[in-house]
Amino acid sequence: MKLSYDVKANIAYMRFHKKSGTVTTLKISDEVNIDIAADGTIYGIELLNANEQLADDHGRLIIEAGGKCQEVALAA
């Protein structure tokens, strides 16, 4: 999985697989898009206006993996 965050655009993207072909984007809401690969698997999830969506975490993205925790501050 790869997580990226564009500070200027305030967009977070979680990519689960390397892009191997065309994806279809499903607009779930005004702030969430999900990219689906041709085989039906989820390629990635895009969070628009990410800092507001993560407001419960005080504008931080918290990554937990392998027993470790890392915080990434998002744009205000």
Kinemage of the C-alpha trace (Angstrom):
@kinemage 1
@onewidth
@group {chain A} dominant
@subgroup {mainchain}
@vectorlist {calphas} color= white
{ca met a 1} P 0.000 0.000 0.000
{ca lys a 2} L 1.195 3.515 -0.755
{ca leu a 3} L -0.185 6.593 0.945
{ca ser a 4} L 0.336 10.024 -0.552
{ca tyr a 5} L -0.819 13.478 0.476
{ca asp a 6} L -0.822 16.629 -1.646
{ca val a 7} L -0.548 19.591 0.729
{ca lys a 8} L -1.544 22.227 -1.852
{ca ala a 9} L -4.621 20.353 -3.059
{ca asn a 10} L -5.395 18.861 0.393
{ca ile a 11} L -5.935 15.409 -1.132
{ca ala a 12} L -4.944 12.089 0.424
{ca tyr a 13} L -4.679 8.949 -1.717
{ca met a 14} L -4.342 5.361 -0.543
{ca arg a 15} L -3.134 3.071 -3.326
{ca phe a 16} L -3.496 -0.662 -2.690
{ca his a 17} L -2.097 -2.046 -5.951
{ca lys a 18} L 0.230 -0.864 -8.695
{ca lys a 19} L -1.756 0.359 -11.665
{ca ser a 20} L -1.874 -2.408 -14.255
{ca gly a 21} L -4.557 -1.067 -16.556
{ca thr a 22} L -7.618 1.099 -16.741
{ca val a 23} L -9.471 1.962 -13.546
{ca thr a 24} L -13.031 3.129 -13.069
{ca thr a 25} L -13.623 5.887 -10.536
{ca leu a 26} L -16.719 5.631 -8.360
{ca lys a 27} L -17.785 8.893 -6.745
{ca ile a 28} L -18.983 7.852 -3.295
{ca ser a 29} L -19.575 11.423 -2.079
{ca asp a 30} L -18.370 14.949 -2.830
{ca glu a 31} L -15.186 14.111 -0.929
{ca val a 32} L -14.512 10.391 -1.528
{ca asn a 33} L -13.653 8.579 -4.757
{ca ile a 34} L -12.804 4.903 -5.104
{ca asp a 35} L -10.820 3.597 -8.080
{ca ile a 36} L -11.774 0.068 -9.161
{ca ala a 37} L -9.524 -2.065 -11.379
{ca ala a 38} L -10.940 -4.040 -14.308
{ca asp a 39} L -10.909 -7.254 -12.237
{ca gly a 40} L -13.110 -5.621 -9.570
{ca thr a 41} L -10.432 -5.067 -6.938
{ca ile a 42} L -10.015 -1.704 -5.275
{ca tyr a 43} L -7.025 0.121 -6.753
{ca gly a 44} L -7.182 3.122 -4.423
{ca ile a 45} L -9.214 5.557 -2.346
{ca glu a 46} L -9.015 9.323 -2.761
{ca leu a 47} L -9.992 11.706 0.051
{ca leu a 48} L -10.718 15.228 -1.142
{ca asn a 49} L -10.583 17.975 1.497
{ca ala a 50} L -8.648 15.472 3.593
{ca asn a 51} L -7.939 17.637 6.629
{ca glu a 52} L -11.665 18.209 7.264
{ca gln a 53} L -12.499 14.530 6.790
{ca leu a 54} L -9.896 13.693 9.391
{ca ala a 55} L -11.052 16.415 11.800
{ca asp a 56} L -11.722 13.888 14.579
{ca asp a 57} L -7.982 13.233 14.548
{ca his a 58} L -7.257 16.982 14.778
{ca gly a 59} L -6.104 17.264 11.158
{ca arg a 60} L -3.636 14.403 11.434
{ca leu a 61} L -3.352 11.214 9.470
{ca ile a 62} L -2.423 8.393 11.826
{ca ile a 63} L -0.764 5.351 10.281
{ca glu a 64} L -0.594 2.154 12.312
{ca ala a 65} L 1.310 -0.825 10.947
{ca gly a 66} L 3.377 -3.600 12.435
{ca gly a 67} L 2.850 -2.358 15.962
{ca lys a 68} L 4.236 1.080 15.101
{ca cys a 69} L 2.349 4.352 14.840
{ca gln a 70} L 3.270 7.404 12.802
{ca glu a 71} L 1.388 10.703 12.531
{ca val a 72} L 1.384 12.980 9.493
{ca ala a 73} L 0.094 16.552 9.955
{ca leu a 74} L -2.269 17.687 7.205
{ca ala a 75} L -2.828 21.216 5.884
{ca ala a 76} L -4.925 23.468 8.070
